[in-house]
Amino acid sequence: MSDSENSGREVSPAETASTPAAREGAAPGPAKKGMPRKWLYVVLVLAFLFVMMPYLLWQATWFGRPLNDEQMVKAFVDVVHPREAQHALSQVADRMESSDPHVRESAKQWYPRVVLESTSSDPALRSTSAWVMGADPTEPSFHAALLRLLQDPDPMVQRNAALSLVRFKDDAGHDLIVSMLQPWGLASPAAGKLAERLTVGDTVNVGTLVGRIDAGGDKVEIRTKMPGTLDHWLVQDGATVTLDQHIAQLDPGQDMVLNSLAALYFIGREQDIQSIAPYARGVPGMPPSVAQQASQSMDAIRSRASAPTPAPAKP
């Protein structure tokens, strides 16, 4: 075997003993210095962190991680980290929708806490609470809280409340649900000079930084309160705007559209068809599932409209 063929493979002790150098008693060459011990530790620690960080991040953000009752209590009273309470709320929803009747029954001990979180100063907690309450459409305290949340100052809280009310066979949030299919205007949070950050076509989520307002030297951030796509700016970059002036138009996000269409399948009215029809024809950027749901919702609305009105019961 040639030297080139030997290079790159480990040589066994037997082969080493039979080499010319070993046979001739040649002294071994100087030993190569290894990595200093302290740097070896540093490398090992970094390697450990690279493995652990994704896991720790997943643990911190994934609301599916189970919590026991003691952990639920701690999460709900943690006012410093609202996401802990959100995690606990999602766990209540999981228990409410469990196939095990004993687990579903155990969720009821948390119902007062779910209602309490719907009064939180944190809109994310109110929004999550509104979503959770839709999991049990037989609970009167949930129904009352959801009707109140229709007037919440945060648009995502309003929409979650309207969608959950559909499960109570209550269409009090009908107009809000239809508005979820429409573009919406982003208002300026202050008067001053606009500095745009995003471009047309960019996707936004709740809290996305869209731009800033230079208000007399103060930089006021413009953040979105709903998910969607930036359709176009209503004013030019660098223009002076007033407080609450609409500065951009955004199209609704895919999930919002699907949720609205699914709700209108049950509570939609004939006049809603004109808002649904464009999605049935297909909207650029929306998946086929949106067009399919739109068609099904229109069929359900037409079926209800054509159904004969039941005769009043005889006394």
C-alpha positions in Angstrom: 0.0 0.0 0.0 1.4 3.4 -0.9 2.1 6.2 1.5 -0.7 8.2 0.0 -3.1 5.4 0.6 -2.0 5.2 4.2 -2.5 8.9 4.8 -5.8 9.8 6.4 -6.4 6.4 8.2 -5.6 5.4 11.7 -2.5 3.1 12.1 -2.8 0.2 14.4 -0.2 -0.6 17.1 0.8 -3.7 15.3 1.5 -1.8 12.1 3.5 0.8 14.1 5.8 -1.9 15.5 6.6 -3.2 12.1 7.5 0.2 10.5 11.2 0.8 9.5 11.6 3.3 12.3 10.5 0.9 14.9 12.7 -1.9 13.6 15.7 0.3 13.5 15.1 1.6 17.1 14.6 5.2 15.9 13.7 7.5 18.7 10.1 8.8 18.5 9.6 12.4 17.4 8.6 15.1 19.9 5.1 14.8 21.2 2.6 17.3 19.8 1.2 19.7 22.4 -2.5 19.4 22.9 -5.0 22.2 23.5 -4.4 24.0 26.8 -6.8 22.7 29.5 -8.5 26.0 30.1 -9.3 26.4 26.5 -10.6 22.9 26.3 -13.1 23.7 29.0 -14.2 26.8 27.2 -14.8 24.8 24.0 -16.7 22.2 25.9 -18.9 24.8 27.6 -19.6 26.6 24.3 -20.5 23.2 22.7 -22.9 22.5 25.6 -24.5 25.9 25.3 -25.0 25.4 21.5 -26.9 22.2 22.3 -28.8 23.5 25.3 -29.9 27.0 24.1 -32.4 25.8 21.5 -33.9 23.5 24.1 -34.1 26.2 26.7 -35.7 28.6 24.2 -38.2 25.9 23.2 -39.0 25.3 26.9 -39.5 29.0 27.5 -41.7 29.7 24.5 -43.7 26.5 24.0 -47.0 26.7 25.8 -47.6 22.9 25.3 -45.2 22.0 28.1 -47.4 20.5 30.8 -47.7 22.2 34.2 -48.9 20.7 37.4 -51.3 22.5 39.7 -48.4 23.9 41.8 -46.7 25.3 38.7 -50.0 26.7 37.5 -50.5 28.7 40.7 -46.9 30.1 40.5 -47.5 31.0 36.8 -50.7 32.9 37.5 -49.2 35.0 40.3 -46.0 35.9 38.4 -46.8 39.5 37.5 -43.3 40.1 36.2 -43.5 37.5 33.4 -47.0 37.6 31.8 -46.0 34.8 29.4 -46.0 32.5 32.4 -49.7 33.3 33.0 -50.4 32.8 29.3 -48.8 29.4 29.5 -51.0 28.5 32.4 -54.1 29.8 30.5 -53.2 27.6 27.5 -52.9 24.6 29.9 -56.4 25.3 31.2 -57.6 25.2 27.6 -55.8 21.9 27.0 -57.5 20.4 30.1 -60.9 21.7 29.0 -60.6 20.0 25.7 -59.1 16.7 27.0 -60.8 13.4 26.1 -60.6 12.4 29.7 -63.7 13.6 31.6 -61.8 13.7 34.9 -59.2 16.1 33.4 -62.0 18.2 31.9 -63.7 18.4 35.3 -60.4 19.4 37.0 -60.1 22.4 34.7 -63.1 24.0 36.3 -61.2 24.9 39.4 -59.3 27.4 37.2 -62.4 29.1 35.7 -62.5 32.0 38.1 -58.8 32.7 37.3 -59.5 32.6 33.6 -62.2 35.3 34.1 -59.9 37.3 36.3 -57.2 37.3 33.6 -59.7 38.8 31.2 -59.5 42.0 33.3 -55.7 42.1 33.2 -53.9 45.3 32.2 -51.9 43.2 29.7 -53.7 42.9 26.4 -52.0 39.6 25.6 -53.5 38.0 28.7 -56.9 39.4 28.0 -56.7 38.1 24.4 -55.6 34.6 25.6 -58.3 34.5 28.2 -60.9 35.4 25.5 -59.6 32.5 23.4 -59.7 30.0 26.4 -63.2 30.9 27.3 -64.5 29.7 24.0 -63.5 26.1 25.0 -66.5 25.8 27.3 -69.7 27.3 25.8 -71.8 26.2 28.7 -70.1 28.4 31.4 -72.3 31.5 32.1 -69.4 33.5 33.6 -67.4 33.1 30.4 -70.3 34.3 28.3 -70.7 37.4 30.4 -67.0 38.2 30.3 -66.8 37.7 26.5 -69.6 40.1 25.9 -67.7 42.7 28.0 -64.5 42.1 26.0 -66.2 43.0 22.8 -65.7 46.6 24.0 -62.0 46.1 24.9 -59.6 48.8 23.6 -57.3 46.2 22.0 -58.5 44.9 18.6 -57.1 41.4 19.1 -59.0 41.0 22.3 -62.2 42.1 20.6 -61.8 39.6 17.8 -60.9 36.7 20.0 -64.0 37.5 22.1 -66.2 37.7 19.0 -64.9 34.3 17.7 -65.4 32.6 21.1 -68.9 33.9 21.3 -69.8 32.0 18.2 -69.3 28.8 20.2 -71.9 30.1 22.5 -74.3 30.4 19.5 -74.1 34.2 20.1 -73.5 36.4 17.1 -73.0 39.6 19.1 -69.6 40.0 17.6 -70.8 39.5 14.0 -69.7 42.9 12.7 -66.3 42.5 14.2 -65.9 39.1 12.5 -66.8 40.5 9.1 -64.3 43.4 9.6 -61.6 40.8 10.0 -61.9 40.3 6.2 -61.3 43.9 5.4 -58.0 45.9 5.2 -57.3 48.1 8.2 -55.6 51.4 8.7 -52.6 51.9 10.9 -52.9 55.1 12.9 -50.0 57.3 14.0 -49.3 57.1 17.7 -48.1 60.8 17.8 -47.8 63.9 15.7 -44.5 64.5 14.0 -42.3 63.4 11.1 -42.7 59.8 9.8 -39.7 57.5 9.3 -40.8 54.3 7.5 -39.1 51.1 8.3 -41.0 48.4 6.3 -41.8 48.2 2.7 -44.9 47.2 0.8 -45.5 43.4 1.0 -43.8 42.9 4.3 -45.6 40.7 6.8 -46.3 42.0 10.2 -47.4 40.4 13.5 -48.7 41.8 16.7 -46.1 44.2 18.0 -44.0 44.5 14.7 -42.1 47.7 14.5 -43.4 49.4 11.3 -41.7 52.8 11.7 -41.1 55.7 14.0 -42.4 59.2 14.5 -40.0 62.0 15.3 -42.0 64.0 17.7 -39.9 67.1 18.6 -36.8 65.0 19.2 -38.6 62.0 20.8 -38.6 58.9 18.7 -42.1 57.3 19.1 -42.3 53.7 17.8 -45.2 52.6 15.5 -46.1 49.0 16.3 -48.9 47.0 14.8 -51.8 45.6 17.0 -52.9 43.0 14.5 -51.2 40.6 12.1 -51.3 41.2 8.3 -49.4 42.4 5.3 -48.4 46.0 4.5 -50.4 46.9 1.4 -49.3 50.5 0.9 -48.3 53.6 2.8 -50.9 56.3 2.9 -48.3 59.1 3.4 -44.8 59.5 2.1 -41.7 58.8 4.1 -40.6 61.9 5.9 -44.1 63.5 5.8 -45.5 65.3 8.8 -48.5 63.5 10.3 -51.0 64.2 13.1 -52.0 62.0 16.1 -54.2 59.1 15.0 -53.8 59.9 11.3 -54.0 56.7 9.2 -50.5 56.4 7.7 -50.6 52.9 6.2 -53.1 50.3 5.0 -52.6 46.6 5.9 -54.4 43.5 4.6 -55.5 40.9 7.1 -53.4 37.9 7.8 -54.2 34.4 6.7 -55.2 33.0 10.1 -57.5 36.0 10.8 -59.2 35.5 7.4 -59.7 31.7 8.0 -61.1 32.3 11.5 -63.5 34.9 10.2 -64.7 32.7 7.3 -65.1 29.7 9.6 -67.2 31.8 12.1 -69.3 33.2 9.2 -70.1 29.6 8.2 -72.3 29.5 11.3 -73.4 33.2 11.8 -73.0 34.7 8.4 -75.8 36.7 6.8 -76.7 37.3 3.1 -75.1 40.7 3.1 -71.8 39.2 4.2 -71.4 37.3 0.9 -70.0 40.4 -0.8 -67.2 40.5 1.7 -66.6 36.7 1.4 -66.8 36.4 -2.4 -63.3 37.9 -3.2 -61.7 35.2 -1.1 -63.7 32.4 -2.8 -62.3 33.7 -6.2 -58.8 33.6 -4.8 -56.7 36.3 -3.2 -52.9 36.5 -4.1 -50.8 35.2 -1.3 -53.6 33.2 0.3 -53.5 29.4 0.3 -56.2 27.3 -1.4 -57.7 26.5 2.0 -59.0 30.1 2.2 -60.9 29.9 -1.1 -62.3 26.5 0.0 -63.5 27.8 3.3 -65.0 30.9 1.7 -67.0 28.8 -0.8 -68.3 26.6 2.0 -69.3 29.6 4.1 -71.2 31.2 1.2 -73.0 27.9 0.6 -74.0 27.7 4.3 -75.3 31.3 4.3 -77.3 30.7 1.1 -78.7 27.5 2.6 -79.9 29.2 5.7 -81.4 32.1 3.6 -83.4 29.7 1.4 -84.6 27.5 4.3 -88.3 27.9 5.1 -89.1 29.8 8.2 -90.5 27.4 10.8 -94.1 27.9 11.7 -94.8 29.4 15.1 -95.8 26.8 17.7 -99.5 26.5 18.4 -100.6 27.6 21.8 
